[in-house]
């Protein structure tokens, strides 16, 4: 599992995930709000499977030693 989620992408994913989960827990949105766990986990682990499939990276590439 290689990191493919950059800093700003990571922050946005975590914020969106927390907001969706909180809204679902408060009953503001339906049960679908718990889908917020997906962006939350991809932000925490800095890995997005969809990015891997599409060949996308939002984090800078590390230079080889």
N, C-alpha and C positions, 0 to 999 in steps of 0.2 A: 504494500500500500504506500504509494508515493504522494506526498503533499501536492495538491493542485488547487488549493483555495488560498487566495491572497488575504492580506490584512483587512482591507475595506470590505471585501466580499465576506470575510469571516464575521466581522462585526455586524454587518447587515443581516446575515443569516441568523446569528444568535439573537439579535433584537427581534426580528420577525417571528422566530420560533417561540420566544418567551411571550410575546404579545398574543400570538394565536392561542397558545396553551392557556394563558391567563383568561382570555376572553371566553374560551370554552369552559373553563372551570367555574367562571362566574355566571355562566348561562347566557351570556350576551350573544354568542353565536352557537350554532348547533354542535353536534358531536364532531363534525368535520374539522373543527378548530384544533383538535388534537393532532392533526396532520402537521402541526407546527413542530412536532418532535423531529421530523425529517430535516428541516433547515437547522434546527438546534444542534442535532448530532453531527451534521456535515460541517457546521461551523466549529464545533468543539474539536472534532478529530481532523479538521483541515483537509478532508478528503471527500470528493463528490464523485460517486460512481458514474453519473451522467456526464460529467466533465471528462472522465477517462474514456468513455465510449466515443465522445465527440472530439477528443483530442484538444480540449480547452484547458488552459492553465491561467489563473489570474494572479499567481504568485511569481516573483522573479526566479529565473533559473539560477541554480547554484553553479558557479564556475568550477570546473574540475581542477584539482590540485596539480 
